[in-house]
Amino acid sequence: MPWLDGADRHAAILDYGCGYGRTLRALEQQGFTNLTGADISPGMISRARTLHPRCT
């Protein structure tokens, strides 16, 4: 993702409507450390917690 090259890896990032966390996981793999996801779907939150158990 070359468009992320100049981004601060410690910047606070909020993914509103994150679903099960696919985008946040990709950002984490790129070295971003301050990630937050929010979603209103209980099903998506449950799936996110299953796929990413160390996240709360």
C-alpha angles and dihedrals in degrees: 000000000000093000087070095055095101097039120114107248090213096052115123110254124190119192104195109196091022096164108195094344104263095142093044090051090052090050091049089053088054090057102264112147109180102065129153128180129194130184136162096215112098089200093055092046090050091050091047091052090050094048095041106030096168090061121081 
